[in-house]
Amino acid sequence: MRSKTQRIADMAIFIALGVVLNLCSFQSAGTYLGRFSLVYLFCYLSGFVLGPWQGLTVAVIADLIPGLLMPQGPYSVLIGLSNGVMAMIAGLYNRYTDWKIIFKLLATIGTSFVVCTLCLTPLGETTSIFIIPIGDYEAASLYSMYPYTLAKVIIGEGWGVGTPFLQMLISKAISQPLWIAINGLVTYVLYCRLLPVLEKSGYIRRKKPREEVAAEAK
């Protein structure tokens, strides 16, 4: 196992990586497809490698730093928490199940999609609760500041869904699966490549298959 000092250094490296990936997010060419982001990838890997609680901490801090230093609007605590919960979910599945990596990742994606993408994030974007004003940006809801074209034009006006939260929830359900699939695929490839190195360096202890445990008990 890695020492406390090594763990702190690992967290610092992941925070730096998360800040960079947060800043690399950009609006997709398709107006209705939302922002392309590798934050899902970062949250999944943080949880898998660092564990649920350190992953949660790292994901929240990595979202907070660019929000404070290079703000593009007021900071939403709920969105930062959503990233942290996503990393925590990944860490819990990885630590407490003996499933194959692909099933751990699929469970992480499914659970975090419901809890984070469809609940915490839309709530953070459509409410002024837990919004921190930064610089010239007031503590208004992000929904009132940004276009959110798919949610407002297609779902709001076209489909007649009047509640901003429901508009954003449906919008996320439509636009985010593509980006989540891309992030999930990259996560799977990277983690499979990194796993032998992580086990050798003490990041992760390999869990013996049930058959191997049963054979040793005889």
DODOBA-602826 format. One record per atom (N, C-alpha, C): z, x, y negated; atom name. Coordinates in steps of 0.1 Angstrom, whole numbers, plus 5000, padded with zeros to 4 digits. Layout:
N
[pt [Z,X,Y],"CA"]
...
//
This chain:
218
[pt [5000,5008,5012],"N"]
[pt [5000,5000,5000],"CA"]
[pt [5000,5009,4987],"C"]
[pt [4994,5004,4977],"N"]
[pt [4993,5011,4965],"CA"]
[pt [5006,5010,4957],"C"]
[pt [5010,5020,4949],"N"]
[pt [5022,5021,4942],"CA"]
[pt [5021,5011,4929],"C"]
[pt [5033,5009,4923],"N"]
[pt [5033,5001,4911],"CA"]
[pt [5024,5006,4900],"C"]
[pt [5025,5019,4898],"N"]
[pt [5017,5026,4888],"CA"]
[pt [5002,5024,4891],"C"]
[pt [4998,5025,4903],"N"]
[pt [4984,5023,4907],"CA"]
[pt [4980,5009,4905],"C"]
[pt [4989,4999,4908],"N"]
[pt [4986,4985,4906],"CA"]
[pt [4983,4982,4891],"C"]
[pt [4992,4988,4883],"N"]
[pt [4990,4986,4868],"CA"]
[pt [4977,4991,4863],"C"]
[pt [4973,5003,4868],"N"]
[pt [4960,5009,4865],"CA"]
[pt [4949,5001,4870],"C"]
[pt [4950,4995,4882],"N"]
[pt [4940,4986,4887],"CA"]
[pt [4938,4974,4878],"C"]
[pt [4949,4968,4874],"N"]
[pt [4949,4956,4865],"CA"]
[pt [4942,4960,4852],"C"]
[pt [4945,4972,4847],"N"]
[pt [4939,4976,4834],"CA"]
[pt [4924,4977,4835],"C"]
[pt [4919,4983,4847],"N"]
[pt [4905,4984,4849],"CA"]
[pt [4898,4970,4850],"C"]
[pt [4905,4961,4857],"N"]
[pt [4899,4948,4859],"CA"]
[pt [4899,4940,4846],"C"]
[pt [4909,4942,4837],"N"]
[pt [4909,4936,4824],"CA"]
[pt [4897,4941,4816],"C"]
[pt [4895,4954,4816],"N"]
[pt [4884,4960,4809],"CA"]
[pt [4870,4954,4814],"C"]
[pt [4869,4953,4827],"N"]
[pt [4857,4947,4833],"CA"]
[pt [4855,4933,4829],"C"]
[pt [4866,4925,4829],"N"]
[pt [4866,4911,4825],"CA"]
[pt [4862,4909,4811],"C"]
[pt [4867,4917,4802],"N"]
[pt [4863,4917,4787],"CA"]
[pt [4848,4919,4786],"C"]
[pt [4843,4929,4792],"N"]
[pt [4829,4932,4792],"CA"]
[pt [4820,4920,4797],"C"]
[pt [4824,4914,4808],"N"]
[pt [4817,4903,4814],"CA"]
[pt [4818,4891,4805],"C"]
[pt [4829,4889,4799],"N"]
[pt [4831,4878,4790],"CA"]
[pt [4821,4879,4778],"C"]
[pt [4820,4891,4773],"N"]
[pt [4811,4893,4761],"CA"]
[pt [4796,4893,4765],"C"]
[pt [4793,4894,4778],"N"]
[pt [4779,4894,4782],"CA"]
[pt [4774,4880,4785],"C"]
[pt [4783,4870,4784],"N"]
[pt [4778,4856,4785],"CA"]
[pt [4768,4853,4775],"C"]
[pt [4758,4845,4778],"N"]
[pt [4748,4841,4768],"CA"]
[pt [4742,4827,4771],"C"]
[pt [4737,4821,4761],"N"]
[pt [4731,4808,4763],"CA"]
[pt [4718,4809,4771],"C"]
[pt [4717,4801,4781],"N"]
[pt [4705,4801,4790],"CA"]
[pt [4693,4796,4783],"C"]
[pt [4681,4800,4788],"N"]
[pt [4668,4796,4782],"CA"]
[pt [4667,4780,4782],"C"]
[pt [4672,4774,4793],"N"]
[pt [4672,4760,4793],"CA"]
[pt [4683,4754,4785],"C"]
[pt [4681,4746,4775],"N"]
[pt [4691,4741,4766],"CA"]
[pt [4702,4734,4774],"C"]
[pt [4698,4727,4784],"N"]
[pt [4707,4718,4791],"CA"]
[pt [4714,4725,4803],"C"]
[pt [4712,4738,4805],"N"]
[pt [4718,4745,4816],"CA"]
[pt [4731,4752,4812],"C"]
[pt [4735,4751,4800],"N"]
[pt [4748,4757,4796],"CA"]
[pt [4746,4772,4794],"C"]
[pt [4757,4779,4794],"N"]
[pt [4758,4794,4792],"CA"]
[pt [4757,4801,4806],"C"]
[pt [4749,4812,4806],"N"]
[pt [4750,4820,4818],"CA"]
[pt [4762,4829,4817],"C"]
[pt [4770,4830,4827],"N"]
[pt [4782,4838,4827],"CA"]
[pt [4785,4844,4840],"C"]
[pt [4790,4856,4840],"N"]
[pt [4795,4862,4853],"CA"]
[pt [4810,4862,4854],"C"]
[pt [4816,4853,4846],"N"]
[pt [4831,4851,4846],"CA"]
[pt [4836,4846,4860],"C"]
[pt [4828,4837,4866],"N"]
[pt [4831,4833,4879],"CA"]
[pt [4833,4845,4889],"C"]
[pt [4823,4853,4889],"N"]
[pt [4823,4865,4897],"CA"]
[pt [4836,4873,4894],"C"]
[pt [4839,4875,4882],"N"]
[pt [4851,4883,4878],"CA"]
[pt [4863,4877,4883],"C"]
[pt [4865,4864,4882],"N"]
[pt [4877,4857,4887],"CA"]
[pt [4878,4857,4902],"C"]
[pt [4867,4855,4909],"N"]
[pt [4867,4856,4924],"CA"]
[pt [4872,4870,4928],"C"]
[pt [4865,4880,4923],"N"]
[pt [4869,4894,4927],"CA"]
[pt [4883,4898,4923],"C"]
[pt [4887,4893,4911],"N"]
[pt [4901,4897,4907],"CA"]
[pt [4911,4891,4917],"C"]
[pt [4909,4879,4921],"N"]
[pt [4918,4873,4931],"CA"]
[pt [4918,4879,4944],"C"]
[pt [4906,4882,4949],"N"]
[pt [4904,4888,4962],"CA"]
[pt [4910,4902,4963],"C"]
[pt [4908,4910,4953],"N"]
[pt [4912,4924,4953],"CA"]
[pt [4926,4925,4949],"C"]
[pt [4931,4919,4938],"N"]
[pt [4944,4921,4932],"CA"]
[pt [4954,4912,4938],"C"]
[pt [4950,4901,4944],"N"]
[pt [4960,4891,4948],"CA"]
[pt [4961,4879,4938],"C"]
[pt [4968,4869,4942],"N"]
[pt [4968,4856,4934],"CA"]
[pt [4975,4858,4920],"C"]
[pt [4986,4865,4920],"N"]
[pt [4994,4865,4907],"CA"]
[pt [4989,4876,4898],"C"]
[pt [4986,4888,4903],"N"]
[pt [4980,4898,4894],"CA"]
[pt [4966,4893,4890],"C"]
[pt [4958,4887,4899],"N"]
[pt [4945,4882,4895],"CA"]
[pt [4946,4871,4884],"C"]
[pt [4956,4862,4885],"N"]
[pt [4958,4852,4875],"CA"]
[pt [4961,4859,4861],"C"]
[pt [4970,4869,4861],"N"]
[pt [4973,4876,4849],"CA"]
[pt [4961,4883,4843],"C"]
[pt [4954,4890,4851],"N"]
[pt [4942,4897,4846],"CA"]
[pt [4932,4888,4840],"C"]
[pt [4929,4877,4847],"N"]
[pt [4919,4868,4842],"CA"]
[pt [4922,4861,4829],"C"]
[pt [4935,4858,4827],"N"]
[pt [4939,4852,4815],"CA"]
[pt [4938,4862,4803],"C"]
[pt [4943,4874,4806],"N"]
[pt [4943,4885,4795],"CA"]
[pt [4928,4888,4792],"C"]
[pt [4920,4889,4802],"N"]
[pt [4906,4893,4799],"CA"]
[pt [4898,4882,4791],"C"]
[pt [4903,4870,4792],"N"]
[pt [4897,4859,4784],"CA"]
[pt [4903,4859,4770],"C"]
[pt [4916,4863,4769],"N"]
[pt [4922,4862,4756],"CA"]
[pt [4918,4873,4746],"C"]
[pt [4916,4886,4752],"N"]
[pt [4913,4897,4743],"CA"]
[pt [4900,4895,4735],"C"]
[pt [4888,4892,4741],"N"]
[pt [4876,4889,4733],"CA"]
[pt [4878,4877,4724],"C"]
[pt [4886,4867,4728],"N"]
[pt [4888,4856,4719],"CA"]
[pt [4896,4859,4707],"C"]
[pt [4904,4869,4707],"N"]
[pt [4912,4873,4696],"CA"]
[pt [4904,4884,4687],"C"]
[pt [4898,4893,4694],"N"]
[pt [4891,4904,4687],"CA"]
[pt [4878,4901,4681],"C"]
[pt [4870,4893,4689],"N"]
[pt [4856,4889,4685],"CA"]
[pt [4854,4874,4686],"C"]
[pt [4862,4867,4679],"N"]
[pt [4862,4852,4681],"CA"]
[pt [4848,4846,4677],"C"]
[pt [4844,4836,4684],"N"]
[pt [4833,4828,4681],"CA"]
[pt [4837,4813,4678],"C"]
[pt [4850,4812,4676],"N"]
[pt [4856,4799,4674],"CA"]
[pt [4871,4800,4677],"C"]
[pt [4878,4789,4675],"N"]
[pt [4892,4789,4679],"CA"]
[pt [4894,4791,4694],"C"]
[pt [4906,4797,4698],"N"]
[pt [4908,4800,4712],"CA"]
[pt [4915,4789,4719],"C"]
[pt [4909,4785,4731],"N"]
[pt [4915,4775,4739],"CA"]
[pt [4923,4781,4750],"C"]
[pt [4936,4778,4750],"N"]
[pt [4945,4783,4760],"CA"]
[pt [4942,4777,4773],"C"]
[pt [4937,4765,4774],"N"]
[pt [4934,4758,4787],"CA"]
[pt [4922,4765,4793],"C"]
[pt [4913,4769,4786],"N"]
[pt [4901,4776,4792],"CA"]
[pt [4905,4790,4798],"C"]
[pt [4914,4797,4790],"N"]
[pt [4919,4809,4796],"CA"]
[pt [4927,4807,4808],"C"]
[pt [4935,4796,4808],"N"]
[pt [4943,4793,4820],"CA"]
[pt [4934,4789,4832],"C"]
[pt [4923,4782,4829],"N"]
[pt [4913,4778,4839],"CA"]
[pt [4908,4791,4846],"C"]
[pt [4905,4801,4839],"N"]
[pt [4900,4814,4845],"CA"]
[pt [4911,4820,4854],"C"]
[pt [4924,4819,4849],"N"]
[pt [4935,4825,4857],"CA"]
[pt [4937,4817,4869],"C"]
[pt [4937,4804,4869],"N"]
[pt [4938,4796,4881],"CA"]
[pt [4927,4798,4891],"C"]
[pt [4915,4800,4886],"N"]
[pt [4904,4803,4895],"CA"]
[pt [4907,4816,4903],"C"]
[pt [4911,4827,4896],"N"]
[pt [4915,4839,4903],"CA"]
[pt [4927,4837,4912],"C"]
[pt [4936,4829,4908],"N"]
[pt [4948,4827,4917],"CA"]
[pt [4943,4820,4930],"C"]
[pt [4934,4810,4929],"N"]
[pt [4930,4803,4940],"CA"]
[pt [4923,4812,4950],"C"]
[pt [4914,4821,4944],"N"]
[pt [4908,4831,4953],"CA"]
[pt [4918,4840,4960],"C"]
[pt [4928,4844,4953],"N"]
[pt [4938,4853,4959],"CA"]
[pt [4946,4846,4969],"C"]
[pt [4949,4833,4967],"N"]
[pt [4957,4826,4977],"CA"]
[pt [4949,4824,4990],"C"]
[pt [4936,4821,4989],"N"]
[pt [4928,4819,5001],"CA"]
[pt [4927,4833,5008],"C"]
[pt [4925,4843,5001],"N"]
[pt [4923,4856,5007],"CA"]
[pt [4935,4862,5014],"C"]
[pt [4947,4859,5008],"N"]
[pt [4959,4864,5013],"CA"]
[pt [4965,4856,5024],"C"]
[pt [4964,4843,5024],"N"]
[pt [4971,4835,5033],"CA"]
[pt [4963,4828,5044],"C"]
[pt [4950,4831,5044],"N"]
[pt [4941,4826,5055],"CA"]
[pt [4935,4838,5063],"C"]
[pt [4932,4836,5075],"N"]
[pt [4925,4846,5083],"CA"]
[pt [4911,4842,5086],"C"]
[pt [4905,4835,5077],"N"]
[pt [4891,4830,5078],"CA"]
[pt [4882,4842,5075],"C"]
[pt [4869,4840,5079],"N"]
[pt [4859,4850,5075],"CA"]
[pt [4857,4850,5060],"C"]
[pt [4852,4861,5055],"N"]
[pt [4851,4862,5040],"CA"]
[pt [4842,4850,5034],"C"]
[pt [4832,4847,5041],"N"]
[pt [4823,4836,5036],"CA"]
[pt [4830,4823,5035],"C"]
[pt [4839,4820,5044],"N"]
[pt [4846,4807,5044],"CA"]
[pt [4857,4808,5033],"C"]
[pt [4863,4819,5031],"N"]
[pt [4873,4821,5020],"CA"]
[pt [4867,4819,5007],"C"]
[pt [4855,4824,5005],"N"]
[pt [4847,4823,4993],"CA"]
[pt [4843,4809,4990],"C"]
[pt [4838,4802,5001],"N"]
[pt [4833,4789,4999],"CA"]
[pt [4845,4779,4996],"C"]
[pt [4857,4782,5002],"N"]
[pt [4869,4774,4999],"CA"]
[pt [4873,4776,4984],"C"]
[pt [4872,4789,4980],"N"]
[pt [4876,4792,4966],"CA"]
[pt [4866,4785,4957],"C"]
[pt [4853,4786,4959],"N"]
[pt [4843,4779,4950],"CA"]
[pt [4846,4764,4950],"C"]
[pt [4848,4758,4961],"N"]
[pt [4850,4743,4961],"CA"]
[pt [4862,4739,4954],"C"]
[pt [4873,4746,4957],"N"]
[pt [4886,4742,4951],"CA"]
[pt [4886,4745,4936],"C"]
[pt [4881,4756,4932],"N"]
[pt [4881,4760,4918],"CA"]
[pt [4871,4752,4910],"C"]
[pt [4860,4747,4916],"N"]
[pt [4851,4738,4910],"CA"]
[pt [4857,4725,4905],"C"]
[pt [4865,4720,4914],"N"]
[pt [4872,4707,4911],"CA"]
[pt [4883,4709,4901],"C"]
[pt [4892,4719,4904],"N"]
[pt [4904,4721,4896],"CA"]
[pt [4901,4727,4882],"C"]
[pt [4892,4737,4882],"N"]
[pt [4890,4745,4870],"CA"]
[pt [4877,4739,4862],"C"]
[pt [4866,4739,4869],"N"]
[pt [4853,4736,4862],"CA"]
[pt [4853,4721,4858],"C"]
[pt [4858,4712,4866],"N"]
[pt [4857,4698,4863],"CA"]
[pt [4869,4692,4856],"C"]
[pt [4880,4700,4856],"N"]
[pt [4893,4694,4850],"CA"]
[pt [4898,4703,4838],"C"]
[pt [4902,4715,4841],"N"]
[pt [4909,4723,4831],"CA"]
[pt [4899,4727,4820],"C"]
[pt [4887,4731,4823],"N"]
[pt [4877,4736,4813],"CA"]
[pt [4872,4724,4804],"C"]
[pt [4868,4713,4810],"N"]
[pt [4864,4702,4801],"CA"]
[pt [4876,4697,4792],"C"]
[pt [4888,4697,4797],"N"]
[pt [4900,4694,4789],"CA"]
[pt [4902,4703,4778],"C"]
[pt [4900,4716,4781],"N"]
[pt [4902,4727,4771],"CA"]
[pt [4891,4726,4760],"C"]
[pt [4879,4721,4763],"N"]
[pt [4868,4720,4754],"CA"]
[pt [4868,4707,4745],"C"]
[pt [4875,4697,4750],"N"]
[pt [4875,4684,4743],"CA"]
[pt [4888,4680,4736],"C"]
[pt [4898,4688,4737],"N"]
[pt [4910,4684,4731],"CA"]
[pt [4915,4695,4721],"C"]
[pt [4922,4692,4711],"N"]
[pt [4927,4701,4701],"CA"]
[pt [4941,4706,4706],"C"]
[pt [4946,4701,4717],"N"]
[pt [4959,4706,4722],"CA"]
[pt [4957,4720,4728],"C"]
[pt [4967,4729,4725],"N"]
[pt [4967,4743,4729],"CA"]
[pt [4955,4750,4724],"C"]
[pt [4950,4747,4712],"N"]
[pt [4939,4754,4705],"CA"]
[pt [4946,4763,4695],"C"]
[pt [4942,4776,4695],"N"]
[pt [4948,4785,4686],"CA"]
[pt [4938,4788,4675],"C"]
[pt [4941,4785,4662],"N"]
[pt [4931,4789,4651],"CA"]
[pt [4931,4804,4649],"C"]
[pt [4919,4809,4648],"N"]
[pt [4917,4823,4646],"CA"]
[pt [4908,4826,4634],"C"]
[pt [4912,4834,4625],"N"]
[pt [4904,4837,4613],"CA"]
[pt [4901,4824,4605],"C"]
[pt [4888,4822,4603],"N"]
[pt [4884,4810,4595],"CA"]
[pt [4882,4798,4604],"C"]
[pt [4884,4799,4617],"N"]
[pt [4882,4788,4626],"CA"]
[pt [4895,4780,4626],"C"]
[pt [4893,4767,4624],"N"]
[pt [4904,4758,4624],"CA"]
[pt [4907,4753,4638],"C"]
[pt [4919,4747,4640],"N"]
[pt [4923,4743,4653],"CA"]
[pt [4917,4730,4657],"C"]
[pt [4904,4729,4657],"N"]
[pt [4897,4717,4661],"CA"]
[pt [4892,4719,4675],"C"]
[pt [4889,4708,4681],"N"]
[pt [4884,4709,4695],"CA"]
[pt [4870,4716,4695],"C"]
[pt [4867,4723,4706],"N"]
[pt [4855,4730,4707],"CA"]
[pt [4843,4720,4708],"C"]
[pt [4846,4709,4714],"N"]
[pt [4835,4699,4715],"CA"]
[pt [4830,4694,4701],"C"]
[pt [4839,4694,4691],"N"]
[pt [4835,4689,4678],"CA"]
[pt [4827,4700,4670],"C"]
[pt [4828,4713,4675],"N"]
[pt [4822,4724,4668],"CA"]
[pt [4808,4728,4674],"C"]
[pt [4806,4727,4687],"N"]
[pt [4794,4732,4693],"CA"]
[pt [4785,4720,4698],"C"]
[pt [4772,4723,4700],"N"]
[pt [4763,4712,4703],"CA"]
[pt [4765,4706,4717],"C"]
[pt [4768,4714,4727],"N"]
[pt [4769,4708,4741],"CA"]
[pt [4759,4698,4743],"C"]
[pt [4746,4702,4742],"N"]
[pt [4735,4693,4742],"CA"]
[pt [4734,4684,4754],"C"]
[pt [4736,4689,4766],"N"]
[pt [4735,4680,4777],"CA"]
[pt [4746,4669,4777],"C"]
[pt [4758,4673,4773],"N"]
[pt [4769,4663,4773],"CA"]
[pt [4767,4653,4762],"C"]
[pt [4764,4657,4750],"N"]
[pt [4763,4648,4739],"CA"]
[pt [4750,4639,4739],"C"]
[pt [4739,4646,4741],"N"]
[pt [4726,4639,4739],"CA"]
[pt [4723,4631,4752],"C"]
[pt [4723,4638,4763],"N"]
[pt [4718,4631,4776],"CA"]
[pt [4729,4621,4781],"C"]
[pt [4741,4627,4783],"N"]
[pt [4751,4619,4789],"CA"]
[pt [4758,4609,4779],"C"]
[pt [4761,4614,4767],"N"]
[pt [4767,4606,4757],"CA"]
[pt [4759,4595,4752],"C"]
[pt [4747,4599,4745],"N"]
[pt [4739,4589,4739],"CA"]
[pt [4730,4582,4750],"C"]
[pt [4724,4590,4759],"N"]
[pt [4715,4584,4768],"CA"]
[pt [4721,4576,4779],"C"]
[pt [4732,4580,4784],"N"]
[pt [4739,4573,4795],"CA"]
[pt [4750,4564,4790],"C"]
[pt [4754,4566,4777],"N"]
[pt [4764,4557,4772],"CA"]
[pt [4778,4560,4776],"C"]
[pt [4781,4573,4780],"N"]
[pt [4794,4577,4783],"CA"]
[pt [4801,4582,4771],"C"]
[pt [4811,4574,4766],"N"]
[pt [4816,4576,4752],"CA"]
[pt [4827,4586,4752],"C"]
[pt [4835,4588,4763],"N"]
[pt [4846,4597,4762],"CA"]
[pt [4842,4612,4763],"C"]
[pt [4845,4620,4754],"N"]
[pt [4841,4634,4754],"CA"]
[pt [4844,4641,4767],"C"]
[pt [4856,4639,4772],"N"]
[pt [4861,4645,4784],"CA"]
[pt [4851,4642,4796],"C"]
[pt [4848,4629,4797],"N"]
[pt [4839,4625,4808],"CA"]
[pt [4825,4631,4806],"C"]
[pt [4820,4631,4793],"N"]
[pt [4807,4637,4791],"CA"]
[pt [4807,4652,4795],"C"]
[pt [4818,4659,4792],"N"]
[pt [4818,4673,4796],"CA"]
[pt [4820,4675,4811],"C"]
[pt [4828,4666,4817],"N"]
[pt [4829,4667,4832],"CA"]
[pt [4816,4665,4839],"C"]
[pt [4809,4655,4835],"N"]
[pt [4796,4652,4841],"CA"]
[pt [4786,4664,4838],"C"]
[pt [4786,4669,4826],"N"]
[pt [4778,4680,4822],"CA"]
[pt [4780,4692,4830],"C"]
[pt [4793,4695,4833],"N"]
[pt [4797,4707,4841],"CA"]
[pt [4792,4705,4855],"C"]
[pt [4794,4692,4860],"N"]
[pt [4790,4689,4874],"CA"]
[pt [4775,4691,4876],"C"]
[pt [4767,4689,4865],"N"]
[pt [4752,4691,4866],"CA"]
[pt [4748,4705,4864],"C"]
[pt [4754,4712,4854],"N"]
[pt [4748,4725,4849],"CA"]
[pt [4755,4737,4856],"C"]
[pt [4767,4736,4861],"N"]
[pt [4774,4748,4866],"CA"]
[pt [4771,4752,4880],"C"]
[pt [4768,4743,4889],"N"]
[pt [4765,4747,4903],"CA"]
[pt [4755,4758,4904],"C"]
[pt [4745,4758,4896],"N"]
[pt [4735,4769,4897],"CA"]
[pt [4741,4783,4894],"C"]
[pt [4749,4783,4883],"N"]
[pt [4756,4796,4879],"CA"]
[pt [4767,4800,4889],"C"]
[pt [4774,4790,4894],"N"]
[pt [4784,4793,4904],"CA"]
[pt [4778,4798,4917],"C"]
[pt [4766,4793,4921],"N"]
[pt [4759,4798,4933],"CA"]
[pt [4755,4812,4931],"C"]
[pt [4750,4816,4919],"N"]
[pt [4746,4830,4917],"CA"]
[pt [4758,4839,4917],"C"]
[pt [4769,4835,4910],"N"]
[pt [4781,4843,4910],"CA"]
[pt [4787,4844,4924],"C"]
[pt [4787,4833,4931],"N"]
[pt [4792,4834,4945],"CA"]
[pt [4784,4843,4954],"C"]
[pt [4771,4843,4953],"N"]
[pt [4763,4852,4961],"CA"]
[pt [4766,4867,4958],"C"]
[pt [4766,4870,4945],"N"]
[pt [4769,4884,4940],"CA"]
[pt [4783,4888,4945],"C"]
[pt [4792,4879,4944],"N"]
[pt [4806,4882,4948],"CA"]
[pt [4806,4885,4963],"C"]
[pt [4800,4877,4971],"N"]
[pt [4799,4879,4986],"CA"]
[pt [4794,4893,4989],"C"]
[pt [4782,4896,4983],"N"]
[pt [4776,4909,4985],"CA"]
[pt [4785,4921,4981],"C"]
[pt [4790,4920,4969],"N"]
[pt [4799,4931,4964],"CA"]
[pt [4811,4933,4972],"C"]
[pt [4818,4921,4975],"N"]
[pt [4830,4922,4983],"CA"]
[pt [4828,4928,4997],"C"]
[pt [4818,4923,5003],"N"]
[pt [4815,4929,5017],"CA"]
[pt [4812,4944,5016],"C"]
[pt [4806,4948,5006],"N"]
[pt [4803,4962,5004],"CA"]
[pt [4816,4970,5001],"C"]
[pt [4824,4964,4993],"N"]
[pt [4837,4971,4989],"CA"]
[pt [4848,4970,4999],"C"]
[pt [4848,4960,5008],"N"]
[pt [4859,4958,5017],"CA"]
[pt [4864,4970,5024],"C"]
[pt [4855,4978,5031],"N"]
[pt [4859,4990,5038],"CA"]
[pt [4866,5000,5029],"C"]
[pt [4861,5001,5017],"N"]
[pt [4867,5010,5007],"CA"]
[pt [4881,5005,5003],"C"]
[pt [4882,4992,5001],"N"]
[pt [4895,4986,4997],"CA"]
[pt [4905,4988,5007],"C"]
[pt [4901,4986,5020],"N"]
[pt [4911,4987,5031],"CA"]
[pt [4915,5001,5033],"C"]
[pt [4906,5011,5031],"N"]
[pt [4909,5025,5033],"CA"]
[pt [4918,5030,5022],"C"]
[pt [4916,5025,5010],"N"]
[pt [4924,5030,4998],"CA"]
[pt [4938,5022,4997],"C"]
[pt [4940,5012,5005],"N"]
[pt [4953,5005,5005],"CA"]
[pt [4954,4993,4996],"C"]
[pt [4942,4989,4990],"N"]
[pt [4942,4977,4983],"CA"]
[pt [4945,4965,4992],"C"]
[pt [4939,4965,5003],"N"]
[pt [4940,4953,5012],"CA"]
[pt [4943,4957,5026],"C"]
[pt [4952,4950,5033],"N"]
[pt [4955,4953,5047],"CA"]
[pt [4946,4944,5055],"C"]
[pt [4940,4950,5065],"N"]
[pt [4931,4942,5073],"CA"]
[pt [4940,4933,5082],"C"]
[pt [4936,4920,5083],"N"]
[pt [4944,4911,5091],"CA"]
[pt [4937,4911,5105],"C"]
[pt [4945,4913,5115],"N"]
[pt [4940,4913,5129],"CA"]
[pt [4936,4899,5133],"C"]
[pt [4924,4897,5140],"N"]
[pt [4920,4884,5145],"CA"]
[pt [4931,4879,5154],"C"]
[pt [4932,4866,5156],"N"]
[pt [4942,4859,5164],"CA"]
[pt [4940,4864,5179],"C"]
[pt [4928,4866,5183],"N"]
[pt [4926,4871,5197],"CA"]
[pt [4932,4885,5199],"C"]
[pt [4931,4893,5189],"N"]
[pt [4936,4907,5190],"CA"]
[pt [4952,4907,5190],"C"]
[pt [4957,4898,5182],"N"]
[pt [4972,4897,5181],"CA"]
[pt [4977,4891,5194],"C"]
[pt [4970,4881,5200],"N"]
[pt [4975,4876,5213],"CA"]
[pt [4974,4886,5224],"C"]
[pt [4963,4894,5224],"N"]
[pt [4962,4904,5234],"CA"]
[pt [4973,4915,5233],"C"]
[pt [4977,4918,5221],"N"]
[pt [4988,4928,5220],"CA"]
[pt [5001,4923,5224],"C"]
[pt [5003,4909,5223],"N"]
[pt [5016,4903,5226],"CA"]
[pt [5018,4902,5241],"C"]
[pt [5007,4904,5249],"N"]
[pt [5009,4902,5263],"CA"]
[pt [5014,4915,5269],"C"]
//
